Structure formats: structure tokens, C-alpha cells
């Protein structure tokens, strides 16, 4: 491969991302603030309720699919599939790369975007369940493309098609990122002159395992996710906490660097002010999007498959999803890196940096654990994004196109294992940004209806006798309500 050409390609895509990410940062901020205000800061006022209706209810074994239909996907299984897509290498490699590139202040901007992203995520899931329909096999299907057309009208089908195309491309980008991370991690300790052959062999084995899972459809995907996600998340959280405790003396300094770096100004020769803020904000929000996916409209597809009647109750999983992903897992990664005491100024590879930290603090056990955790994170993301791409391509080309997509997706795993790491990350950022734009436009235009369906749910929980808003197909009145709210938003 021509090294110069590779670098120029990375720089070209990075320049495009710089402009696109500014647009998306503004859109995400405006959308998150709008939805937060219209839903009365529910990420704060209803956070306890969302935990109770999601994870607590699941622990009480109330989140199972209906007994009369074992083929359906439980709310927790749908959540696990979505978390499998969000909790990936972005939580480890992406966060570390953001800190290396944007400084410790990038962590603050992750938190900032995630705070509003909790309501954005809730809104996506709620709309996804409300506007879903069933495919020819009787399985629920939904996503941002469905609430764009059904909520905004058929005149916006072009926007739904655009989002679907971006989603397919984004799924390929996630495929490349995750397969690249898996193969790089598993092959790093193999001392061989045939490095390319080793990577191809690992990539082929990975593709075979992935194929076994995704050919089984959403039921097998959700089952695998329900088993792997809790295990890998708990294992990573425990190990990260141990490392942070070992370096506990550096915790105050880590938080100080996060906040001071996020709002500091750097002057170079009396020239550019605010360079650090711009840089931190860009990489913090970019990795925040890559990590929790709030605003992308991707994880909606998994949640829409859930066996639940109340759209709002499935939407509450979206609140907890972003909280788990960013405020817990991403924060732990940030503290692992910032309390380690390592000099990040010369670092270039986020994965190698975290591996060194695990190895330095936990020895051989830490190194082995990391090389188990990262591939698991990446594999579950591979699985989930195969489903997202499948639903998107089905929307554009029809039900029969899914099998062709799955075959191509499996083949792309091998290709992704051989790509340049820098190029892979930049391409993934580009696809994420492009996918977010149509979805955020739809969320803004449907913000009135989101507030209405939320109020309807909580009013009924207070005992008010009003007609529930459960499904788009149930009543003609609901469609009139949506059209009225959309018209109000346009004025």
C-alpha cells in the first residue's frame, strides 16, 4: 500500500469530518435541548422511574416475552441488542483516542452530549415502537425511516431513503472498525513474518462465527446479545474500577484536567484562541456519538422488535442505555487512562495505550482480560450493526435483499481486518454523521408528538381516563394528532 496515499486519504476524510461534525454538533445540541425542554428534563425528573421500569423490572423477571409467543423478543433482549451495538470499541479505543487527540476536556463534551442524548435516545425508541409495523414473517420492524414516513408523511420518503442508505454504509463502517479491532488485538502477540496471512485467517474464522449468529435473525441475535452484554460489561466495569482504585491518588487531578481542559484557551503566538475548546468539543462529541449512538437512529431498529405494548416504556430503555454507555463505561475508561500517569502526548493508538495500562496495573491477567473484553465488545457491535444494516436495506430494496446483504456483510469482516486503523475510524465518523442528519431533522419536526405521547403515558399512570397512544395503525385519530403537531412545528 502507498503510505503517502493512505495518509492523504485519511487527511482528506478528516477535513470533511471537521465540517460535518460541526453541523451535527449544532443539530444534536438543538435537538437535545428542544426534546429535553418539551419533555420537562425527564432524564432528571424521570430517571429513577426509568431505572425502575427497565433494569429493576428485568431483575424481577418481568421483562420476558409473552408466554403465548416465544418467538418474540423481550424488552431486555431488544435493549441488549441495542447496547451490543453501542457498547463497543468506541467505549475503550474511541474514548482513549478522543483523549489523546482532543485532550482530557473531550470527556466533558462526551458527558455534555450524553446528558441531552438521554432524551434524544428516549425519543427515538418511543417513536420507533409507536410507528413500527410487521414484516411478512410476522416480526416487528421499525426504525427512523418508518417514523419519518409515517410521522411526517409520504412527502418525506426521500429523507427516509437517504437515512436508510446512510445506515447501510454506516453498518459497513462499523463492520470495518470492529473487525479491525478484533483482528489487531488477537494478532498483536503473534510473532510471525506472515502477519497478513495470520490476519486473514483470524478474519475468516470471525466471519464464520458471525455468520452463524446473524443468519438466525433477530431472535438469535438478541439471545446472543442477552448472554454476552451483561458478562462483558460487568467484567470491564470491575477491572476498570480495580485499576482506578490502584491509581486512586490521581483521581482528583484527572477530574481537574477534564474540567479545566474543556474550558481553557490556548494562544499560539497571540493567534488562535479557543483551539483547545474546539478540538476537545469536536472529538468529545464525535466519540460520544460513536459510543452511545443517540441521534443516529440506529438502535431504534433493535428496540422496535421488542414485545411491548407501551412505546414510552421501551423508550425508557433508551435513557438507561445512554447512561450505562457514556456516564458509566466511557467515564470508567476515561479515568483508567487519566489516572494511569502515562504520557499521552506521543501516543497514537488508543487500543495499545489501554492494553499497556491494563498490563502495567494487572500484569498478565490484565493483558489477557483486555484481549478478551475488547474482542467481545467489538463482536457484539458487529452483530447488532448487521441487523441495523439488514433493516435499512430491506426498507430500500425489499424483504428479499436481506440475504444478499448478510452475505456481503460477512465477507466485509475479512476486508475490515486488513484496513488502516486511522482510515477506518475516520470513515466510521463520516458515516455516523451522515446518518444522524436525517434522523435529527425528523426528531425536531416530531418533537411535539413525542411530548404528547409522553404526557399521555404519565397522565394515564396518574389515573386519568384517556385514550392511550400505543400504535400508529390502531386509530385514525392518532394520525391526525401527529399531522397537527407537525404543522405546528413548521409554523
Beta strands, then each sheet from edge to edge (+ up, - down):
strand 1: 133-134
strand 2: 140-141
sheet 1: 1+ 2-
end
